[in-house]
Amino acid sequence: MEIEPGIEALIEELDTGDSARMAEAVEGLAAHGEHALPGLLGGVGADYAAPRLKAYGEVLGRIGPPAFDAVLAASRTEELNSWFTPRLFRVFDERCAGRYAALALEPDVHLSRYGFEGLLKLRTDSEAGVRALVALAARGGDFYGAPGEYIRLMWDSFAPRLRELCRDPASSRPVRRGALGLLIEGGGLDALDARDRVLVERLLRVTLPGSVRAVPDTQLSAWWLAVPGETYEGVFEALGLHDPRPVPVQTGVTAAMCEEIRSPSPKDPSRGISRAFVTPELDGWRLVFGQFRQLVGYDDWNDMVATVERVSAACGRAQLFYVDDAGGADIWFAAEDGRMVRQYAAEGGWDDDEDDDEDPDDITGGVRDACGDLSVDLDLVGVLDTVVRGHGWLAVTAPDMGHGQFPGLLPV
């Protein structure tokens, strides 16, 4: 498309830095409409100055859908670099809600992110937005960032329509599956009706003997407890865990790693609650994963000591492992019958082993060296011939909570 006479001069005015002249240029370019787009997009990448970029964005936003299409085309051909693209996709209004929804379905994850960011910004209660979320869930996409924020923002409006899609015989199987997944993502199992909850529980039971290789690795940071397989049931009371339910390993680990949710109680209006996962028996031991602050506490050292001693009193033996490469912490504790018997700490290059008179058979070294000698090497679970007995348990940290309110899809 040729650039109409006068457009180039107006674009030059956007680069003057004079607010009055720039405002007049914005009005003039917006009046030219889509005829101004070739010159605008050709010049936008010449300077990163914020006032200048704002002026270009105002023109594009005023032009609307044709400008959206032009920005999308330029991003596909990399005429716009990765710095400008997300900033220009933020300038459009409700006229482009359908385009944002279409963009959210892009297989390119970077482009689809801009689509969901646009829908979130507009807070648009649109059928196109619902369909974009359903399609994302149906193809197994994740809901981190804008997609998750969008479903939670629009939850009250979207939930009834998602239930209708689940029950609509005219809906395809992927649509029904996606709608069901979104209901769980936004509202947890409590968002499902009784029939669908029964189906989910049956699916969990069928997949209980799944792979144990899904336990977290110890790269960068990790923490966990280990207790003997024959006495593990004492861990529920020792950690204040309730309503244990059987789950496959990958389901339990993912659930335990999710953030806590707010659940005010009369005694604690700011109460947060979370979930903990107790693995199947692995080479004679069961491992416990969950949110550190919820299960151990906020006074890191003292709470770790108190926790491992309390758990060992209930289970006979217990170990607590804590490793944080970024923070320089490498700590483990071993307790028996409520009493600490060994501990190791290395923080920022400082190494403290409680036993100065080393026995050649003593267990020494940091978490990654010692965990296999004390109980189970997390990095070797499922890699070597791990002896597995029983199934895992998922429990919650409050007696009055149940499992249904936790949002988010879990792998099964």
GUPASE-731678 format. One record per residue (C-alpha): z, x, y. Coordinates in nm, 4 decimals. Example, Ala and Ser with C-alpha at 12.3 -4.5 7.8 and 13.67 -1.06 7.14 Angstrom:
% GUPASE-731678
<rec pz="0.7800" px="1.2300" py="-0.4500"/>
<rec pz="0.7140" px="1.3670" py="-0.1060"/>
//
This chain:
% GUPASE-731678
<rec pz="0.0000" px="0.0000" py="0.0000"/>
<rec pz="-0.0992" px="0.1395" py="0.3398"/>
<rec pz="0.1661" px="0.1797" py="0.6057"/>
<rec pz="0.1096" px="-0.0697" py="0.8881"/>
<rec pz="0.0802" px="0.0545" py="1.2459"/>
<rec pz="0.4152" px="0.0958" py="1.4182"/>
<rec pz="0.6190" px="0.1301" py="1.0991"/>
<rec pz="0.6222" px="0.5089" py="1.1030"/>
<rec pz="0.7536" px="0.5086" py="1.4583"/>
<rec pz="1.0314" px="0.2660" py="1.3641"/>
<rec pz="1.1280" px="0.4814" py="1.0649"/>
<rec pz="1.1502" px="0.7812" py="1.2966"/>
<rec pz="1.3940" px="0.5819" py="1.5100"/>
<rec pz="1.6247" px="0.5524" py="1.2069"/>
<rec pz="1.6601" px="0.9299" py="1.2170"/>
<rec pz="1.7592" px="0.9596" py="1.5837"/>
<rec pz="2.1330" px="0.9115" py="1.5392"/>
<rec pz="2.1345" px="0.6768" py="1.8414"/>
<rec pz="2.3087" px="0.3597" py="1.7207"/>
<rec pz="2.1326" px="0.1261" py="1.9634"/>
<rec pz="1.7849" px="0.2604" py="1.8820"/>
<rec pz="1.8635" px="0.2565" py="1.5111"/>
<rec pz="1.9774" px="-0.1077" py="1.5299"/>
<rec pz="1.6517" px="-0.2063" py="1.7009"/>
<rec pz="1.4530" px="-0.0165" py="1.4388"/>
<rec pz="1.6357" px="-0.1982" py="1.1603"/>
<rec pz="1.5375" px="-0.5334" py="1.3126"/>
<rec pz="1.1764" px="-0.4245" py="1.3540"/>
<rec pz="1.1404" px="-0.2883" py="1.0037"/>
<rec pz="1.3072" px="-0.5944" py="0.8486"/>
<rec pz="1.0494" px="-0.8094" py="1.0313"/>
<rec pz="0.7691" px="-0.6119" py="0.8635"/>
<rec pz="0.9201" px="-0.7020" py="0.5262"/>
<rec pz="0.7772" px="-0.5456" py="0.2144"/>
<rec pz="0.5026" px="-0.3739" py="0.4166"/>
<rec pz="0.7712" px="-0.1346" py="0.5414"/>
<rec pz="0.8772" px="-0.0293" py="0.1914"/>
<rec pz="0.6357" px="0.2589" py="0.1195"/>
<rec pz="0.7366" px="0.4416" py="0.4369"/>
<rec pz="1.1061" px="0.3641" py="0.3932"/>
<rec pz="1.1304" px="0.4901" py="0.0379"/>
<rec pz="0.9162" px="0.7887" py="0.1213"/>
<rec pz="1.1564" px="0.8992" py="0.3918"/>
<rec pz="1.4981" px="0.7943" py="0.2673"/>
<rec pz="1.5577" px="1.1133" py="0.0680"/>
<rec pz="1.5025" px="1.3497" py="0.3590"/>
<rec pz="1.8627" px="1.3480" py="0.4836"/>
<rec pz="2.2043" px="1.2675" py="0.3335"/>
<rec pz="2.3689" px="1.1636" py="0.6605"/>
<rec pz="2.5829" px="0.8525" py="0.6130"/>
<rec pz="2.4751" px="0.6609" py="0.9306"/>
<rec pz="2.1118" px="0.7208" py="0.8448"/>
<rec pz="2.1536" px="0.6045" py="0.4861"/>
<rec pz="2.3399" px="0.2963" py="0.6073"/>
<rec pz="2.0490" px="0.2067" py="0.8350"/>
<rec pz="1.7954" px="0.2442" py="0.5540"/>
<rec pz="2.0173" px="0.0331" py="0.3314"/>
<rec pz="2.0401" px="-0.2417" py="0.5937"/>
<rec pz="1.6629" px="-0.2647" py="0.6092"/>
<rec pz="1.6248" px="-0.2763" py="0.2323"/>
<rec pz="1.8994" px="-0.5358" py="0.2016"/>
<rec pz="1.7355" px="-0.7555" py="0.4651"/>
<rec pz="1.4003" px="-0.7372" py="0.2849"/>
<rec pz="1.5699" px="-0.8397" py="-0.0384"/>
<rec pz="1.3984" px="-0.8866" py="-0.3767"/>
<rec pz="1.0783" px="-0.6914" py="-0.3005"/>
<rec pz="1.2927" px="-0.3989" py="-0.1853"/>
<rec pz="1.5021" px="-0.4212" py="-0.5028"/>
<rec pz="1.1855" px="-0.3976" py="-0.7112"/>
<rec pz="1.0649" px="-0.1007" py="-0.5066"/>
<rec pz="1.3951" px="0.0854" py="-0.5455"/>
<rec pz="1.3875" px="0.0203" py="-0.9204"/>
<rec pz="1.0305" px="0.1465" py="-0.9488"/>
<rec pz="1.1129" px="0.4591" py="-0.7468"/>
<rec pz="1.4173" px="0.5293" py="-0.9630"/>
<rec pz="1.2101" px="0.5009" py="-1.2801"/>
<rec pz="0.9596" px="0.7561" py="-1.1537"/>
<rec pz="1.2408" px="0.9737" py="-1.0118"/>
<rec pz="1.1033" px="0.9473" py="-0.6585"/>
<rec pz="1.4653" px="0.8708" py="-0.5722"/>
<rec pz="1.7165" px="1.1233" py="-0.6959"/>
<rec pz="2.0407" px="1.0356" py="-0.8727"/>
<rec pz="2.2418" px="1.0610" py="-0.5504"/>
<rec pz="2.0445" px="0.7983" py="-0.3581"/>
<rec pz="1.9721" px="0.5539" py="-0.6407"/>
<rec pz="2.3232" px="0.4086" py="-0.6928"/>
<rec pz="2.3809" px="0.3859" py="-0.3179"/>
<rec pz="2.0628" px="0.1902" py="-0.2559"/>
<rec pz="2.1281" px="-0.0480" py="-0.5437"/>
<rec pz="2.4486" px="-0.1551" py="-0.3675"/>
<rec pz="2.2793" px="-0.3043" py="-0.0608"/>
<rec pz="2.1331" px="-0.6278" py="-0.2027"/>
<rec pz="2.2734" px="-0.9782" py="-0.1758"/>
<rec pz="2.2798" px="-1.2974" py="-0.3851"/>
<rec pz="1.9015" px="-1.3289" py="-0.3707"/>
<rec pz="1.8899" px="-1.0412" py="-0.6202"/>
<rec pz="2.1528" px="-1.1718" py="-0.8633"/>
<rec pz="1.8890" px="-1.2428" py="-1.1266"/>
<rec pz="1.7435" px="-0.8980" py="-1.0802"/>
<rec pz="2.0855" px="-0.7386" py="-1.1194"/>
<rec pz="2.1309" px="-0.9351" py="-1.4425"/>
<rec pz="1.7909" px="-0.8222" py="-1.5713"/>
<rec pz="1.8771" px="-0.4642" py="-1.4785"/>
<rec pz="2.2046" px="-0.4946" py="-1.6709"/>
<rec pz="1.9986" px="-0.5472" py="-1.9876"/>
<rec pz="1.8087" px="-0.2197" py="-1.9465"/>
<rec pz="1.8296" px="0.0096" py="-2.2489"/>
<rec pz="1.8752" px="0.2994" py="-2.0043"/>
<rec pz="2.2558" px="0.3086" py="-1.9641"/>
<rec pz="2.2363" px="0.4495" py="-1.6117"/>
<rec pz="2.0155" px="0.1669" py="-1.4873"/>
<rec pz="2.2123" px="-0.0999" py="-1.6727"/>
<rec pz="2.5295" px="0.0247" py="-1.5031"/>
<rec pz="2.3766" px="-0.0434" py="-1.1624"/>
<rec pz="2.2971" px="-0.3985" py="-1.2744"/>
<rec pz="2.6559" px="-0.4740" py="-1.3727"/>
<rec pz="2.7881" px="-0.3024" py="-1.0606"/>
<rec pz="2.5692" px="-0.5348" py="-0.8536"/>
<rec pz="2.6893" px="-0.8456" py="-1.0350"/>
<rec pz="3.0488" px="-0.7310" py="-0.9921"/>
<rec pz="2.9990" px="-0.6676" py="-0.6220"/>
<rec pz="2.8442" px="-1.0105" py="-0.5659"/>
<rec pz="3.1068" px="-1.1872" py="-0.7805"/>
<rec pz="2.8169" px="-1.4021" py="-0.8868"/>
<rec pz="2.8942" px="-1.6916" py="-1.1184"/>
<rec pz="2.5455" px="-1.7051" py="-1.2643"/>
<rec pz="2.3950" px="-1.8003" py="-1.5957"/>
<rec pz="2.1977" px="-1.4767" py="-1.5773"/>
<rec pz="2.5233" px="-1.2837" py="-1.5544"/>
<rec pz="2.6637" px="-1.4614" py="-1.8603"/>
<rec pz="2.3472" px="-1.3900" py="-2.0562"/>
<rec pz="2.3537" px="-1.0212" py="-1.9579"/>
<rec pz="2.7090" px="-0.9857" py="-2.0872"/>
<rec pz="2.6288" px="-1.1740" py="-2.4080"/>
<rec pz="2.3282" px="-0.9511" py="-2.4727"/>
<rec pz="2.5371" px="-0.6374" py="-2.4119"/>
<rec pz="2.7993" px="-0.7560" py="-2.6618"/>
<rec pz="2.5356" px="-0.8587" py="-2.9163"/>
<rec pz="2.3783" px="-0.5120" py="-2.9184"/>
<rec pz="2.7152" px="-0.3389" py="-2.9526"/>
<rec pz="2.7396" px="-0.2009" py="-2.5998"/>
<rec pz="3.0722" px="-0.0956" py="-2.4524"/>
<rec pz="3.2659" px="-0.2667" py="-2.1734"/>
<rec pz="3.4106" px="0.0291" py="-1.9891"/>
<rec pz="3.3740" px="0.0172" py="-1.6112"/>
<rec pz="3.1705" px="-0.2520" py="-1.4362"/>
<rec pz="3.0827" px="-0.4706" py="-1.7411"/>
<rec pz="3.4489" px="-0.5041" py="-1.8391"/>
<rec pz="3.5583" px="-0.5648" py="-1.4806"/>
<rec pz="3.2879" px="-0.8284" py="-1.4393"/>
<rec pz="3.3876" px="-1.0295" py="-1.7477"/>
<rec pz="3.7549" px="-1.0172" py="-1.6440"/>
<rec pz="3.6738" px="-1.1170" py="-1.2856"/>
<rec pz="3.4659" px="-1.4168" py="-1.3933"/>
<rec pz="3.6723" px="-1.5003" py="-1.7020"/>
<rec pz="3.7933" px="-1.8455" py="-1.5983"/>
<rec pz="3.4374" px="-1.9566" py="-1.5287"/>
<rec pz="3.2650" px="-1.7812" py="-1.8180"/>
<rec pz="3.5074" px="-1.8614" py="-2.1041"/>
<rec pz="3.4139" px="-2.2339" py="-2.1410"/>
<rec pz="3.0435" px="-2.1495" py="-2.1396"/>
<rec pz="3.0909" px="-1.8765" py="-2.3987"/>
<rec pz="3.2676" px="-2.1243" py="-2.6269"/>
<rec pz="2.9740" px="-2.3619" py="-2.5845"/>
<rec pz="2.7310" px="-2.0851" py="-2.6821"/>
<rec pz="2.9366" px="-2.0094" py="-2.9930"/>
<rec pz="2.9053" px="-2.3720" py="-3.1045"/>
<rec pz="2.5500" px="-2.4438" py="-2.9874"/>
<rec pz="2.3263" px="-2.4783" py="-3.2973"/>
<rec pz="2.0271" px="-2.3937" py="-3.0806"/>
<rec pz="2.1723" px="-2.0505" py="-2.9979"/>
<rec pz="2.0409" px="-1.7596" py="-3.2009"/>
<rec pz="2.2757" px="-1.5633" py="-3.4245"/>
<rec pz="2.2814" px="-1.2617" py="-3.1844"/>
<rec pz="2.3717" px="-1.4928" py="-2.8953"/>
<rec pz="2.6527" px="-1.6581" py="-3.0913"/>
<rec pz="2.7802" px="-1.3181" py="-3.2068"/>
<rec pz="2.7654" px="-1.1823" py="-2.8527"/>
<rec pz="2.9477" px="-1.4841" py="-2.7110"/>
<rec pz="3.2190" px="-1.4507" py="-2.9746"/>
<rec pz="3.2567" px="-1.0818" py="-2.8934"/>
<rec pz="3.2857" px="-1.1564" py="-2.5226"/>
<rec pz="3.5589" px="-1.4106" py="-2.5832"/>
<rec pz="3.7615" px="-1.1420" py="-2.7595"/>
<rec pz="3.6716" px="-0.8812" py="-2.4960"/>
<rec pz="3.7898" px="-1.0983" py="-2.2107"/>
<rec pz="4.0782" px="-1.2922" py="-2.3606"/>
<rec pz="4.1757" px="-1.1435" py="-2.6956"/>
<rec pz="4.2121" px="-1.3434" py="-3.0153"/>
<rec pz="4.3906" px="-1.6199" py="-2.8253"/>
<rec pz="4.0556" px="-1.7017" py="-2.6629"/>
<rec pz="3.9129" px="-1.8072" py="-3.0004"/>
<rec pz="3.9590" px="-2.1416" py="-3.1654"/>
<rec pz="4.1468" px="-2.1692" py="-3.4956"/>
<rec pz="3.8297" px="-2.1524" py="-3.7062"/>
<rec pz="3.7079" px="-1.8277" py="-3.5512"/>
<rec pz="4.0523" px="-1.6680" py="-3.5720"/>
<rec pz="4.0574" px="-1.7358" py="-3.9455"/>
<rec pz="3.7122" px="-1.5761" py="-3.9805"/>
<rec pz="3.8268" px="-1.2630" py="-3.7935"/>
<rec pz="4.1376" px="-1.2324" py="-4.0107"/>
<rec pz="3.9258" px="-1.2641" py="-4.3264"/>
<rec pz="3.6944" px="-0.9903" py="-4.1995"/>
<rec pz="3.9914" px="-0.7610" py="-4.1390"/>
<rec pz="4.1204" px="-0.8145" py="-4.4912"/>
<rec pz="3.7793" px="-0.7397" py="-4.6411"/>
<rec pz="3.7522" px="-0.4081" py="-4.4515"/>
<rec pz="4.1091" px="-0.2837" py="-4.5146"/>
<rec pz="4.0028" px="-0.0108" py="-4.7605"/>
<rec pz="3.7814" px="0.1483" py="-4.4921"/>
<rec pz="3.7465" px="0.5163" py="-4.4057"/>
<rec pz="4.0573" px="0.7064" py="-4.2958"/>
<rec pz="3.8512" px="0.9624" py="-4.1058"/>
<rec pz="3.8855" px="0.7463" py="-3.7945"/>
<rec pz="4.2260" px="0.8968" py="-3.7045"/>
<rec pz="4.2220" px="1.0702" py="-3.3640"/>
<rec pz="4.1401" px="1.4394" py="-3.3490"/>
<rec pz="4.3633" px="1.6853" py="-3.1655"/>
<rec pz="4.1071" px="1.8114" py="-2.9162"/>
<rec pz="4.2402" px="1.8357" py="-2.5602"/>
<rec pz="4.5468" px="1.6171" py="-2.6149"/>
<rec pz="4.7201" px="1.4083" py="-2.8765"/>
<rec pz="5.0610" px="1.2898" py="-2.9875"/>
<rec pz="5.1831" px="1.1234" py="-3.3054"/>
<rec pz="5.4783" px="1.0733" py="-3.5379"/>
<rec pz="5.4886" px="1.1424" py="-3.9115"/>
<rec pz="5.7298" px="0.9717" py="-4.1534"/>
<rec pz="5.7555" px="0.9712" py="-4.5347"/>
<rec pz="5.5397" px="0.7140" py="-4.7092"/>
<rec pz="5.8204" px="0.5786" py="-4.9245"/>
<rec pz="6.0546" px="0.5037" py="-4.6305"/>
<rec pz="5.8073" px="0.4260" py="-4.3515"/>
<rec pz="5.9218" px="0.0655" py="-4.3005"/>
<rec pz="6.2217" px="0.1903" py="-4.1043"/>
<rec pz="5.9885" px="0.3022" py="-3.8262"/>
<rec pz="5.9293" px="-0.0567" py="-3.7086"/>
<rec pz="6.2910" px="-0.1187" py="-3.6143"/>
<rec pz="6.3457" px="0.2383" py="-3.4895"/>
<rec pz="6.0577" px="0.2073" py="-3.2403"/>
<rec pz="6.1136" px="-0.1587" py="-3.1518"/>
<rec pz="5.7894" px="-0.2785" py="-3.3108"/>
<rec pz="5.7207" px="-0.6388" py="-3.4056"/>
<rec pz="5.4750" px="-0.8622" py="-3.5903"/>
<rec pz="5.3048" px="-0.5943" py="-3.8077"/>
<rec pz="4.9661" px="-0.7028" py="-3.9398"/>
<rec pz="4.7368" px="-0.5246" py="-4.1892"/>
<rec pz="4.4297" px="-0.3635" py="-4.0304"/>
<rec pz="4.1672" px="-0.1010" py="-4.1189"/>
<rec pz="4.2231" px="0.2493" py="-3.9813"/>
<rec pz="3.9492" px="0.2455" py="-3.7163"/>
<rec pz="4.0703" px="-0.0926" py="-3.5887"/>
<rec pz="4.4319" px="0.0218" py="-3.5684"/>
<rec pz="4.3585" px="0.3536" py="-3.3989"/>
<rec pz="4.1379" px="0.1927" py="-3.1326"/>
<rec pz="4.3932" px="-0.0810" py="-3.0643"/>
<rec pz="4.6798" px="0.1691" py="-3.0356"/>
<rec pz="4.4841" px="0.3834" py="-2.7881"/>
<rec pz="4.4169" px="0.0904" py="-2.5512"/>
<rec pz="4.6160" px="0.0646" py="-2.2291"/>
<rec pz="4.9259" px="-0.1494" py="-2.2041"/>
<rec pz="4.9004" px="-0.4966" py="-2.0542"/>
<rec pz="5.1432" px="-0.6710" py="-1.8235"/>
<rec pz="5.3598" px="-0.9392" py="-1.9828"/>
<rec pz="5.6509" px="-1.0293" py="-1.7523"/>
<rec pz="5.9704" px="-1.1549" py="-1.9122"/>
<rec pz="6.2774" px="-1.3185" py="-1.7485"/>
<rec pz="6.4698" px="-0.9920" py="-1.7848"/>
<rec pz="6.1840" px="-0.7637" py="-1.6795"/>
<rec pz="5.9230" px="-0.9078" py="-1.4393"/>
<rec pz="5.7252" px="-0.5808" py="-1.4495"/>
<rec pz="5.7281" px="-0.5459" py="-1.8299"/>
<rec pz="5.4302" px="-0.3786" py="-1.9917"/>
<rec pz="5.3570" px="-0.4082" py="-2.3623"/>
<rec pz="5.1213" px="-0.2327" py="-2.6005"/>
<rec pz="5.0422" px="-0.1847" py="-2.9676"/>
<rec pz="5.1260" px="0.0817" py="-3.2254"/>
<rec pz="4.9382" px="0.1705" py="-3.5422"/>
<rec pz="5.1002" px="0.2924" py="-3.8643"/>
<rec pz="4.8395" px="0.4473" py="-4.0942"/>
<rec pz="4.8060" px="0.4036" py="-4.4684"/>
<rec pz="4.9957" px="0.6627" py="-4.6680"/>
<rec pz="4.8089" px="0.9936" py="-4.6377"/>
<rec pz="4.9143" px="1.2627" py="-4.8850"/>
<rec pz="5.2610" px="1.1085" py="-4.8972"/>
<rec pz="5.3062" px="1.0550" py="-4.5205"/>
<rec pz="5.2375" px="0.7786" py="-4.2716"/>
<rec pz="5.1382" px="0.8586" py="-3.9135"/>
<rec pz="5.2218" px="0.6523" py="-3.6057"/>
<rec pz="4.9978" px="0.6312" py="-3.2977"/>
<rec pz="5.0365" px="0.4409" py="-2.9713"/>
<rec pz="5.1104" px="0.4642" py="-2.6004"/>
<rec pz="5.3513" px="0.7537" py="-2.5431"/>
<rec pz="5.5427" px="0.5894" py="-2.2577"/>
<rec pz="5.5877" px="0.2689" py="-2.4527"/>
<rec pz="5.7010" px="0.4238" py="-2.7806"/>
<rec pz="5.8766" px="0.7409" py="-2.6623"/>
<rec pz="5.9647" px="0.7093" py="-2.2934"/>
<rec pz="5.9250" px="0.8652" py="-1.9507"/>
<rec pz="6.1748" px="1.1520" py="-1.9753"/>
<rec pz="5.9395" px="1.3543" py="-2.1922"/>
<rec pz="6.1633" px="1.6185" py="-2.3548"/>
<rec pz="6.4863" px="1.4199" py="-2.3888"/>
<rec pz="6.3049" px="1.1069" py="-2.4996"/>
<rec pz="6.1036" px="1.2987" py="-2.7589"/>
<rec pz="6.4230" px="1.4452" py="-2.9044"/>
<rec pz="6.5961" px="1.1055" py="-2.9070"/>
<rec pz="6.2929" px="0.9341" py="-3.0620"/>
<rec pz="6.2373" px="1.1747" py="-3.3486"/>
<rec pz="6.6085" px="1.1779" py="-3.4328"/>
<rec pz="6.6285" px="0.7976" py="-3.4243"/>
<rec pz="6.3194" px="0.7600" py="-3.6439"/>
<rec pz="6.4494" px="1.0210" py="-3.8903"/>
<rec pz="6.7774" px="0.8313" py="-3.9170"/>
<rec pz="6.5792" px="0.5232" py="-4.0220"/>
<rec pz="6.3235" px="0.6983" py="-4.2441"/>
<rec pz="6.5123" px="1.0040" py="-4.3695"/>
<rec pz="6.2671" px="1.2506" py="-4.2167"/>
<rec pz="6.0380" px="1.2464" py="-3.9115"/>
<rec pz="5.8238" px="1.4788" py="-3.7062"/>
<rec pz="5.6877" px="1.4310" py="-3.3570"/>
<rec pz="5.3837" px="1.6296" py="-3.2434"/>
<rec pz="5.2639" px="1.6628" py="-2.8826"/>
<rec pz="4.9745" px="1.8808" py="-2.7707"/>
<rec pz="4.8072" px="1.8876" py="-2.4282"/>
<rec pz="4.5579" px="2.1700" py="-2.3760"/>
<rec pz="4.4960" px="2.0783" py="-2.0127"/>
<rec pz="4.8670" px="2.0787" py="-1.9273"/>
<rec pz="4.9452" px="2.3782" py="-2.1455"/>
<rec pz="5.1953" px="2.1942" py="-2.3692"/>
<rec pz="5.2248" px="2.2556" py="-2.7438"/>
<rec pz="5.5421" px="2.0969" py="-2.8859"/>
<rec pz="5.6695" px="1.9725" py="-3.2199"/>
<rec pz="6.0019" px="1.8515" py="-3.3571"/>
<rec pz="6.1268" px="1.8021" py="-3.7129"/>
<rec pz="6.4381" px="1.5942" py="-3.7816"/>
<rec pz="6.6216" px="1.4797" py="-4.0941"/>
<rec pz="6.8784" px="1.2008" py="-4.1270"/>
<rec pz="6.9151" px="1.1670" py="-3.7508"/>
<rec pz="6.9567" px="1.5383" py="-3.6784"/>
<rec pz="6.7083" px="1.7887" py="-3.5352"/>
<rec pz="6.6372" px="2.0698" py="-3.7827"/>
<rec pz="6.3450" px="2.2540" py="-3.6201"/>
<rec pz="6.1618" px="2.2486" py="-3.2919"/>
<rec pz="5.8892" px="2.4503" py="-3.1265"/>
<rec pz="5.7653" px="2.4527" py="-2.7680"/>
<rec pz="5.5014" px="2.6552" py="-2.5881"/>
<rec pz="5.4266" px="2.5570" py="-2.2292"/>
<rec pz="5.2192" px="2.7618" py="-1.9882"/>
<rec pz="5.2383" px="3.0691" py="-2.2100"/>
<rec pz="5.6139" px="3.0379" py="-2.2785"/>
<rec pz="5.6955" px="3.0220" py="-2.6496"/>
<rec pz="6.0341" px="2.8995" py="-2.7721"/>
<rec pz="6.1121" px="2.8709" py="-3.1429"/>
<rec pz="6.4643" px="2.7531" py="-3.2134"/>
<rec pz="6.5109" px="2.9928" py="-3.5085"/>
<rec pz="6.5218" px="3.3565" py="-3.3919"/>
<rec pz="6.5952" px="3.4942" py="-3.7418"/>
<rec pz="6.2573" px="3.4300" py="-3.8937"/>
<rec pz="6.2312" px="3.3673" py="-4.2646"/>
<rec pz="5.8920" px="3.4655" py="-4.4138"/>
<rec pz="5.8629" px="3.1124" py="-4.5538"/>
<rec pz="5.9451" px="2.9437" py="-4.2211"/>
<rec pz="5.6899" px="2.7179" py="-4.0571"/>
<rec pz="5.5802" px="2.8789" py="-3.7320"/>
<rec pz="5.3151" px="2.8298" py="-3.4671"/>
<rec pz="5.1975" px="2.5404" py="-3.2552"/>
<rec pz="5.1084" px="2.1839" py="-3.3451"/>
<rec pz="4.7682" px="2.2577" py="-3.4971"/>
<rec pz="4.9095" px="2.5339" py="-3.7177"/>
<rec pz="5.2315" px="2.3612" py="-3.8209"/>
<rec pz="5.1421" px="1.9938" py="-3.8754"/>
<rec pz="4.9749" px="2.0550" py="-4.2120"/>
<rec pz="5.2756" px="2.2493" py="-4.3408"/>
<rec pz="5.5245" px="1.9917" py="-4.2130"/>
<rec pz="5.3339" px="1.6789" py="-4.3195"/>
<rec pz="4.9639" px="1.6075" py="-4.2594"/>
<rec pz="4.6950" px="1.8075" py="-4.0783"/>
<rec pz="4.5296" px="1.5439" py="-3.8604"/>
<rec pz="4.2022" px="1.7358" py="-3.8406"/>
<rec pz="4.1664" px="1.7448" py="-4.2208"/>
<rec pz="4.2405" px="1.3775" py="-4.2965"/>
<rec pz="3.9409" px="1.2390" py="-4.4817"/>
<rec pz="3.7666" px="1.5769" py="-4.4799"/>
<rec pz="3.9393" px="1.7172" py="-4.7855"/>
<rec pz="4.0553" px="1.5061" py="-5.0811"/>
<rec pz="4.3179" px="1.3068" py="-4.8922"/>
<rec pz="4.5253" px="1.0872" py="-5.1243"/>
<rec pz="4.5365" px="0.7435" py="-4.9612"/>
<rec pz="4.7725" px="0.4618" py="-5.0613"/>
<rec pz="4.8198" px="0.1178" py="-4.9094"/>
<rec pz="4.6750" px="0.0009" py="-4.5778"/>
<rec pz="4.7554" px="0.0421" py="-4.2106"/>
<rec pz="4.9710" px="-0.1829" py="-3.9929"/>
<rec pz="4.9192" px="-0.2831" py="-3.6302"/>
<rec pz="5.2352" px="-0.3909" py="-3.4458"/>
<rec pz="5.3291" px="-0.4879" py="-3.0896"/>
<rec pz="5.6117" px="-0.3618" py="-2.8686"/>
<rec pz="5.7598" px="-0.7014" py="-2.7779"/>
<rec pz="5.9074" px="-0.9686" py="-3.0087"/>
<rec pz="5.7629" px="-1.2655" py="-2.8218"/>
<rec pz="5.4082" px="-1.1398" py="-2.7742"/>
<rec pz="5.1924" px="-1.1666" py="-3.0836"/>
<rec pz="4.8516" px="-0.9998" py="-3.1020"/>
<rec pz="4.6335" px="-1.2615" py="-2.9403"/>
<rec pz="4.6618" px="-1.1744" py="-2.5711"/>
<rec pz="4.5264" px="-0.8191" py="-2.5876"/>
<rec pz="4.1704" px="-0.8188" py="-2.4511"/>
<rec pz="3.8962" px="-0.5889" py="-2.5761"/>
<rec pz="3.6696" px="-0.5657" py="-2.8778"/>
<rec pz="3.7918" px="-0.3569" py="-3.1708"/>
<rec pz="3.5781" px="-0.1945" py="-3.4416"/>
<rec pz="3.6113" px="-0.3437" py="-3.7893"/>
//
